[in-house]
Amino acid sequence: MRQPLAVTCLSGSDNCGGIDQSRGAGWQRNDFSHAGGQSLTLALIRKLQKGNTMPQETIRHILVWSGWVRLPHWLIAVGVLFQFVSVWAIGLGAADYEFWRDWHLIVGQLLIVAVVARVILLFMLPGSAHWRALLPDRAQWVGVKQMLLFYLSFARAPLPNWFAHNPFWRQLYPLLWLVLLLCAFSGLYYNSANSFLGMSMFGWHDVLASIILGFSVLHILAVVLHDLKGKGAGISGIINGYRYFHVEGRDEGGNTPPASKKSAVVHVSVDSIQKAPKR
């Protein structure tokens, strides 16, 4: 059985969810009491919202990443993870060396295919998946500064908002794809006697793999921190493609009221929750 919906006022609030306290407890009992512990009806919620003059916040559930973008992303992520696991297993000495070596080579070649496919999709898909979405502009550079402030303050500074690519990491993704390709190709010539810029192929392979490992660790820590401090659901966004966007409502005059620290209630549009997003 579902529990009845509770409406709570924070301290300092003279208006709780749009309820006129001067109307008395009898009005509240008639509207909030439901036999059997049933939740408030949609009509009552809308009634409360209509009578509330406080600014509302609408949550939008928007498709940001198509399946064509998410697929190569996770293929690359799983492939990189397997490569490091295989290197760790080979380093143990007791593992089946030929088994892990062969699969290390196979997955490395599959990574080349996944990265090349991701690059090709940059020229085929529109919107946030297009290569132009990775180009920085003036607004994005402001976001980069805000992200750096967020990181350097150990997440005490406000986390800026963004639509698809994070303004700081978006410049690094093409570099990562290039490093992945160079690392994979250097692995194919790992035992070659050839050298490049005075370094052997296996030397380049180790250096590039270390860069990938460092990027992967920092990337995972960053996205977890973004989800902890933000409210855009970035991790689930790269899984199902959808992110949440919070849009502040307008008052009766059509103006967006300024944010106030004394606001006791955060309002969410019922329609935005009730309607399922279109795929």
Beta strands, then each sheet from edge to edge (+ up, - down):
strand 1: 57-63
strand 2: 195-196
strand 3: 199-200
strand 4: 242-248
sheet 1: 1+ 4-
sheet 2: 2+ 3-
end
